[in-house]
Amino acid sequence: MTVAKCLWRAGGVPVGYSGMTPVDSSPNPPTDPPGRPRRADARRNYELLLTAARELFDVRGVDVPLDDIARRAGIGNATMYRHFPTRQDLIVAVYADEVTALCAHGEALLADDSPGDALFTWLGAFVAHAAAKRDLALALSGGARRSALFDTWHRAMHDTAAALLTRAQRSGAVRTDIDHSDLVSLANGIALTGPDPDRAERLLGIVRTGTGP
């Protein structure tokens, strides 16, 4: 499975079947489909900028100077601003890329031989994402655009959880009275306790015991 599985194809229909909602990283969601630049050199610059921004956002926060991001990527400022005219555009692209990767990870786990393990592996990844990227999400400015973006991202993650849960329930690993939104809420609560992987694993273990048959 690839990240492309979580993206739109022409006409706004998900590529392939995954039971998941694709992630829209376009400047004016949800009408414009996302996508990397088509030219190889432009696509390379785009990816270099995303990688540099992600690394610097993680280390120095979302207020890091954009010039530092361009410098780390080895890209000229003019090229960076062609791809990302504003800081908000860059934050959106980085966060959308994170959600897309999380969605693709969930889709790949649909082929796992142990549906219960697959579900809780993905929930662990979700907790790590929510704990680590909270400041990035909060940095997005308000308004209709922010609401549309978060609606799309939330649908993608909820649909991922639903697909994995359905499979786990069919295998008998999870009780059938459990709803995917309950699991996402519990995982969000665990993420709010902080980025401690040992504690997150312990708390998810309690959730798994409580949701088992």
Secondary structure, 3 states (H helix, E strand, C coil): CCHHHHCECCCCCECCCCCCCCCCCCCCCCCCCCCCCCCHHHHHHHHHHHHHHHHHHHHHCCCCCHHHHHHHHCCCHHHHHHHCCCHHHHHHHHHHHHHHHHHHHHHHHCCCCCHHHHHHHHHHHHHHHHHHCHHHHHCCCCCHHHHHHHHHHHHHHHHHHHHHHHHHHHCCCCCCCCCHHHHHHHHHHHHCCCCCHHHHHHHHHHHHHHHCC
